[in-house]
Amino acid sequence: MPVNITPGMQVVAKGKVSIIQRALDYCTVEVVFVGSGEIESVKLDDIEFLAQRSEEHTSELQSPSGS
């Protein structure tokens, strides 16, 4: 299944919350683990993709006062 990967995307890599930095090849990306700041190359098979919020859904989550 094709996946759109963008720098800054939050994922779970090797069981840790991570942020994608860049694609290294067609099956490997470089991530930063949020908890430790460690940078590592990770195979796409070791990544769990999280549901990404859209602007449409983000506005629905705001309180009626807009804050």
C-alpha positions as CSV (number, residue, x, y, z in Angstrom):
1,M,0.0,0.0,0.0
2,P,1.5,3.4,-1.0
3,V,2.2,5.8,1.8
4,N,2.8,9.6,1.6
5,I,5.7,10.4,3.8
6,T,6.6,14.0,4.6
7,P,9.3,15.5,6.8
8,G,7.8,16.5,10.2
9,M,5.3,13.6,10.1
10,Q,4.8,12.0,13.5
11,V,5.0,8.2,13.5
12,V,5.7,5.4,15.9
13,A,9.1,3.9,14.9
14,K,10.4,0.8,16.7
15,G,7.8,1.5,19.4
16,K,8.8,5.1,20.1
17,V,7.1,8.3,19.1
18,S,9.2,9.8,16.3
19,I,9.3,12.5,13.7
20,I,10.4,11.7,10.1
21,Q,13.3,13.8,9.0
22,R,13.8,12.5,5.4
23,A,13.6,9.5,3.1
24,L,16.9,7.7,2.6
25,D,15.7,5.3,-0.1
26,Y,12.4,3.7,-1.1
27,C,12.1,1.6,2.1
28,T,14.1,3.5,4.7
29,V,13.6,6.9,6.5
30,E,15.6,8.8,9.0
31,V,13.7,9.6,12.2
32,V,14.3,11.5,15.4
33,F,12.9,9.8,18.5
34,V,11.0,12.4,20.4
35,G,11.9,11.2,23.9
36,S,15.6,11.0,23.5
37,G,16.4,13.1,20.4
38,E,18.3,10.2,19.0
39,I,18.4,10.0,15.2
40,E,18.1,6.6,13.5
41,S,17.5,5.0,10.1
42,V,14.4,2.9,10.2
43,K,12.8,0.5,7.7
44,L,9.2,1.4,6.7
45,D,8.2,-2.1,8.1
46,D,9.3,-0.9,11.5
47,I,7.0,2.2,11.4
48,E,3.4,2.6,12.5
49,F,1.7,5.4,10.7
50,L,-0.7,7.5,12.8
51,A,-3.8,9.1,11.5
52,Q,-3.0,12.6,10.3
53,R,-5.2,15.5,11.2
54,S,-6.6,17.6,8.5
55,E,-7.4,21.3,8.9
56,E,-11.1,20.4,8.5
57,H,-11.0,18.2,11.5
58,T,-8.8,20.5,13.5
59,S,-11.4,23.3,13.3
60,E,-14.0,20.9,14.6
61,L,-12.0,20.3,17.8
62,Q,-11.8,24.0,18.7
63,S,-14.1,25.2,21.4
64,P,-17.0,27.5,20.3
65,S,-15.2,30.5,21.7
66,G,-12.4,29.8,19.2
67,S,-9.7,29.1,21.8
